[in-house]
Amino acid sequence: MAITTTPPEPTAGDTAREARVVAVPRERRTVADLPAWAGGLIGAVLIVLVWWLAAETLYTDSHAIPTPWAVAKHVSSGDDWSALRSNFTPTIEAALWGYLWGDLLALGAAVIVLLLPPLEEAINQLAIVTYCLPPVAIAPIVVVIAGQDNSQAAPIVVASLAPFFTTVVGSLVGLRAAPQTSLDLVTAYGGSKLTQLRKVRVISALPNVFAALKIAAPAAFLGAVLAEFLGGGGDNSVGQALIAAQSNNDAALLWFLALASGVVAGFGYLLIGLVARLVTPWTTTRPGGRP
């Protein structure tokens, strides 16, 4: 005779225990999970807020710190934009020439060090000297040597000196980061150091080179502005506009020019970063597979 048993009815305690086992904890979102644009927007809002508080509480008599709204009036002024265009055009041109010359010389110096190791110490000393030379001393010297007929000489020279050290160091680090196995393979097939440079080292160095070039772009522009402020450049330049605003005690215009200079320098950084993403797409993926 078969004996059948009926399973016991689940109790409230058993149901609660099963619910605790089945429940999946919710994923907590942190600030790091926010998109990049959201973090930038939050940072910009905080900066404007701190700026406004400082303008309302500090230097209220002299108005040395203008309110964001006073600076915004210059942003919405057509005359100011026209003057801004005429002042920034020669400065950007000088910065571009200095950026090209400085980086080309730096890349050439890095290649010479790689192909001719005995010259490494001399080129390293040269790079350190260019890094240690104060632009406030170099610009007036170049102005005197070049004369008033070559007003763009000082901005170009200072703009070329600003990125030299960074580009030399970044290029050398990148060129020396090539896989040794790939270099040995080129050597095994009879390749020279120049062949190693063309086939292996240049490709391996691109991420480091572009990282140095991104830093060099704003440095070149700000170097040109500094040279103009110290006597270089023509009558229409960012440096001369800063001097005029300072002489007129126009704090709002000074801040407007300073912010515009920061935007131009940041645009140069972003532009080189965009080129780097196009040329070296294998370096644009974050850890974890996120672009």
Residue pairs with C-beta under 8 A, 6 or more apart in sequence:
31 39
34 42
48 68
51 65
51 68
52 67
52 68
54 65
55 65
55 66
55 67
55 68
56 67
58 65
59 65
63 251
64 251
65 251
66 251
66 252
66 255
70 252
71 252
71 255
71 256
71 259
73 252
74 80
74 252
74 253
74 256
75 256
80 253
80 256
83 241
84 257
84 260
86 236
87 236
87 237
87 238
87 240
87 241
88 238
88 260
88 264
89 236
90 152
90 233
90 234
90 236
90 237
91 155
91 221
91 224
91 225
91 228
91 233
91 237
91 238
91 239
92 221
92 264
93 152
94 152
94 155
94 156
94 159
94 224
94 227
94 228
94 233
95 155
95 159
95 220
95 221
95 223
95 224
95 268
96 220
97 152
97 156
97 159
97 160
98 155
98 156
98 157
98 158
98 159
98 160
98 161
98 162
98 220
98 223
98 224
99 159
99 160
99 163
99 216
99 217
99 220
99 221
99 268
101 156
101 160
102 159
102 160
102 161
102 162
102 163
102 164
102 167
102 216
102 220
103 163
103 164
103 167
103 213
103 216
105 160
105 164
106 127
106 163
106 164
106 165
106 166
106 167
106 168
106 171
107 167
107 171
107 209
109 123
109 126
109 127
109 168
110 167
110 168
110 171
110 172
110 175
111 171
111 175
111 197
112 119
112 123
113 119
113 120
113 123
113 124
113 172
114 172
114 175
114 176
114 193
114 197
114 201
115 193
115 194
115 197
123 168
124 168
127 164
127 165
127 168
127 169
128 165
130 161
130 164
130 165
131 164
131 165
133 161
135 158
135 161
135 162
135 223
135 226
135 227
135 230
136 226
136 230
138 157
138 158
138 161
139 154
139 157
139 158
139 226
139 227
139 230
139 231
139 232
140 154
140 230
140 231
142 153
142 154
142 157
142 158
142 227
142 232
143 153
143 154
143 230
143 231
143 232
145 153
146 153
146 154
151 232
151 233
151 234
152 232
152 233
152 234
153 232
154 227
154 228
154 230
154 231
154 232
154 233
155 223
155 224
155 225
155 227
155 228
155 232
155 233
155 237
155 239
156 224
157 227
158 223
158 224
158 226
158 227
158 232
159 220
159 221
159 223
159 224
159 227
160 220
161 223
162 216
162 219
162 220
162 222
162 223
163 212
163 213
163 215
163 216
163 217
163 219
163 220
166 212
166 215
166 216
166 219
167 209
167 212
167 213
167 216
169 212
170 208
170 209
170 211
170 212
170 213
170 215
171 205
171 208
171 209
171 212
173 208
174 204
174 205
174 206
174 207
174 208
174 209
175 197
175 201
175 202
175 204
175 205
177 204
177 205
177 208
178 196
178 200
178 201
178 203
178 204
178 205
179 200
179 204
182 199
182 200
183 196
183 200
183 201
186 195
186 196
186 199
186 200
187 196
191 199
206 276
206 279
206 280
207 276
207 280
207 283
210 272
210 273
210 275
210 276
210 279
210 280
211 276
213 272
213 276
214 269
214 272
214 273
214 276
215 269
217 265
217 268
217 269
217 271
217 272
218 265
218 266
218 268
218 269
220 268
221 261
221 264
221 265
221 268
222 261
222 265
224 233
224 238
225 238
225 239
225 242
225 261
226 239
227 233
227 239
228 237
228 238
228 239
228 240
229 239
229 242
229 243
230 239
232 239
233 239
233 240
234 240
238 257
238 261
241 257
242 254
242 257
242 258
245 253
245 254
245 257
246 254
276 283
277 284
284 291
285 291
